[in-house]
Amino acid sequence: MQLILKDGVTEEERKDFRKKISALNLLSFSILDGKNYKITIPSCSEKEIELLDNKDLVEDIITISQSYKLASRSAKQSDTIVDVEGVKIGGEKSCIMAGPCAVESLEQVLSIAKDLSEAGVEIFRAGAFKPRSSPYSFQGLGRTGLEYLSKVKQQFGMKIVTEVINIETLNEVAEVADILQVGSRNMQNFDLLKAVGKTQKPILLKRGMSATVEDFLMSAEYILAQGNNQVILCERGIRTFETATRNTLDLNAVPLLKKMTHLPVIVDPSHGTGIRELVAPMAFAGIAAGAHGIMVEVHNNPDEALSDGMQSLTPDQFKAMYNTIKKIKSVLA
């Protein structure tokens, strides 16, 4: 259910009305969507609707049929723009997140960050904690990796996006990260989703490898239900019968999600393909499909990378790709 308040309702009246909703122990989410101040309540009985139907304040009551109530276009028609301390995700400008799959050393991240910063990248991606399919694969540097990421932040002024893999290390990761990434394997870790939602930090939510689009949006709903509307959706490929690529990058999902939700959508062509030569073409396709940005893996020595070297671009390859993305955006504008 969504309550659309009348024009002219004062801030004090809104606060009093929100207190009334809180007294009923109802989850709610308030937004200013265009000229309309809206309060979305995911679950509400008929009796509670009667109590909230204040003719002096409420212009209209709309029923939201989708199961993903807060994430839906019905809840908010205008696009959400996530503002990461001045770096906007969701607007007309394409946001590029780039960096190595994993933090391997201080020298490595500083070298890559220098190249990317000079190219104009404002968000540095790298994993300190790495959930891997094999227990024998490199699992990341953990807390030491976070220390190295903080040095990237200090030296180059870049925003940091890194993965949080469990509730136990959430606070440590949140101290360094400007954006908390929830990876594909944790997309339906509902306890973790609720925990990151409570941080009120921007959340990058990656689509699960076997998740439908609706599954994806329902996971975003868990974060939104905690009052955190700073959610970025990332299409990173799904598992299909095809074995020629690591995953099948579902570019259909980009325009479909933009139709279904107000949340920004980015594409990860690195994990979506798993093949270096395919990363740039799929990044171009993602931008052409309407993605608000790209997340891509870049390594200064991909052949020696401890994680996902085969899908990592060199800094020079990244710069060439980035220049082409700018041209594509200018054509689409």
SVG drawing of the C-alpha trace seen along z (x, -y; Angstrom):
<svg xmlns="http://www.w3.org/2000/svg" viewBox="-11 -24 66 51">
<polyline fill="none" stroke="black" stroke-width="0.4" points="0.0,0.0 1.1,-3.5 -0.2,-6.7 0.2,-9.9 0.1,-12.9 -1.7,-16.1 0.2,-19.2 0.7,-21.7 1.2,-19.1 3.8,-20.5 7.0,-18.7 5.6,-18.7 2.4,-17.0 4.4,-14.4 6.5,-13.6 3.3,-13.2 1.8,-10.9 5.0,-8.8 4.8,-8.5 1.3,-7.1 2.6,-4.5 5.4,-3.6 3.0,-3.1 1.2,-0.5 4.6,1.3 4.4,1.1 7.5,1.1 7.4,-2.0 9.5,-3.9 9.1,-7.6 10.2,-9.3 9.7,-12.6 8.9,-11.3 8.6,-14.3 6.0,-16.7 4.4,-13.9 5.4,-12.9 4.8,-9.1 4.8,-6.7 5.0,-3.0 3.9,-0.3 4.6,3.2 2.1,5.0 -1.1,3.5 -4.4,4.9 -7.8,3.3 -8.2,2.1 -4.8,0.4 -5.7,-1.2 -8.8,-2.7 -6.7,-4.1 -4.3,-5.7 -6.8,-7.1 -6.6,-10.6 -8.7,-12.8 -6.9,-15.9 -3.5,-14.6 -3.9,-11.7 -4.6,-12.5 -4.8,-8.9 -4.1,-5.3 -2.6,-3.0 -2.3,0.8 1.0,2.1 0.5,5.6 4.2,6.5 5.8,8.7 8.8,6.3 6.9,3.3 9.6,0.8 11.7,1.6 8.9,1.4 8.1,-1.5 4.7,-1.6 6.4,-2.8 8.6,-5.4 8.2,-6.5 11.4,-8.6 14.8,-7.0 16.8,-6.6 20.2,-8.2 22.7,-6.8 25.1,-9.5 28.4,-8.1 29.9,-11.3 29.5,-13.2 29.9,-10.3 26.4,-9.6 25.1,-6.3 21.9,-6.2 22.0,-9.5 22.8,-10.2 26.6,-9.8 27.9,-6.3 29.7,-5.2 32.7,-3.0 33.9,-0.8 37.2,0.8 40.1,2.6 41.5,6.1 39.4,9.0 41.4,9.3 43.8,7.3 47.1,9.1 49.6,6.6 49.9,2.9 52.2,2.3 49.6,4.0 46.6,2.0 48.5,-1.3 49.9,-0.7 46.5,0.2 44.7,-2.6 47.2,-5.1 46.5,-4.1 42.7,-4.0 42.7,-7.4 44.6,-9.0 42.0,-7.5 39.2,-9.2 37.8,-6.3 36.3,-7.4 35.4,-4.1 38.0,-1.4 36.8,2.2 38.8,5.0 38.1,7.9 39.8,8.1 37.6,11.1 37.1,13.5 34.4,16.3 35.7,18.9 34.2,22.1 37.3,24.1 38.6,24.0 42.1,24.3 41.8,21.1 43.1,17.7 40.7,16.4 41.9,12.8 44.1,10.9 41.2,10.2 41.9,7.4 45.3,6.6 43.5,6.2 41.2,3.6 44.2,1.7 45.6,1.6 42.3,0.4 42.2,-2.4 45.6,-3.5 44.2,-3.6 41.4,-5.9 43.9,-8.2 46.3,-8.5 44.0,-8.8 40.7,-10.0 38.9,-7.1 35.7,-5.6 36.0,-2.0 33.6,0.9 34.5,4.2 32.6,7.4 31.2,8.2 30.9,12.0 29.4,12.3 27.9,10.4 31.0,11.1 33.2,8.9 30.6,6.4 31.6,3.6 35.3,3.9 34.5,3.7 32.0,0.8 34.8,-1.2 36.7,-1.2 34.1,-0.7 32.1,-3.5 29.9,-0.9 29.3,2.5 29.1,5.3 26.9,8.3 28.1,11.0 26.2,13.5 26.6,16.3 25.1,14.1 22.3,12.6 19.8,14.8 21.6,14.6 18.7,12.8 20.3,12.2 23.3,10.5 20.9,8.5 19.1,7.2 22.4,6.4 23.8,4.4 20.5,2.6 20.9,1.3 24.3,-0.2 22.6,-2.9 25.6,-2.7 25.2,-2.3 24.8,1.4 25.9,3.0 23.8,6.1 24.9,8.7 22.4,11.0 22.6,14.7 24.0,17.0 20.6,18.9 18.3,16.1 15.3,14.9 14.8,11.1 12.1,11.3 14.3,13.2 16.9,10.4 14.4,7.7 13.1,9.5 16.6,9.6 16.9,5.9 13.6,5.6 15.2,7.0 17.7,4.1 15.1,1.5 12.8,2.8 15.5,1.7 15.1,-1.9 18.1,-1.9 17.2,-3.0 20.7,-3.3 20.7,0.0 22.6,0.6 21.7,3.7 24.4,5.5 23.8,7.9 26.8,10.3 25.6,13.2 23.6,16.3 24.4,20.0 22.9,21.6 23.6,24.8 26.3,22.8 29.8,23.7 31.8,21.7 31.7,18.7 31.9,18.5 28.3,17.3 25.6,16.0 25.4,12.2 21.7,11.5 21.5,8.1 17.7,8.5 17.7,7.8 19.0,4.3 16.1,2.7 13.7,5.1 14.9,4.0 14.8,0.3 11.1,0.9 10.4,2.8 12.3,0.8 13.6,-2.7 16.9,-1.4 20.1,-2.0 21.4,1.0 25.0,1.7 26.7,4.6 29.7,6.7 31.0,8.1 34.1,9.6 32.2,12.2 29.5,12.3 31.9,13.7 35.0,14.9 37.0,14.2 39.2,11.1 38.5,10.6 34.7,10.5 34.7,8.0 34.9,4.8 32.2,5.9 29.8,6.8 30.6,3.6 29.7,1.7 26.5,3.7 25.6,3.1 25.9,-0.7 23.9,-0.5 21.2,1.5 20.8,-1.4 23.0,-0.3 23.9,-3.1 27.5,-1.9 30.0,0.9 32.0,2.9 35.1,4.4 38.3,6.2 41.6,4.6 45.0,6.0 48.6,4.8 49.7,8.4 46.7,10.6 48.6,13.7 50.0,13.7 46.8,12.7 45.8,14.7 42.1,14.5 40.3,14.2 43.3,13.2 41.7,14.6 38.9,12.1 41.0,9.1 41.9,6.3 45.3,4.6 45.3,0.9 45.9,0.0 43.0,2.3 40.8,0.7 41.6,-2.9 40.8,-1.9 37.5,-0.4 36.7,-3.5 37.3,-5.9 34.9,-3.9 32.2,-3.9 32.4,-7.7 31.8,-7.7 28.8,-5.3 27.3,-7.5 27.7,-10.6 25.8,-8.9 23.0,-7.7 22.6,-11.2"/>
</svg>
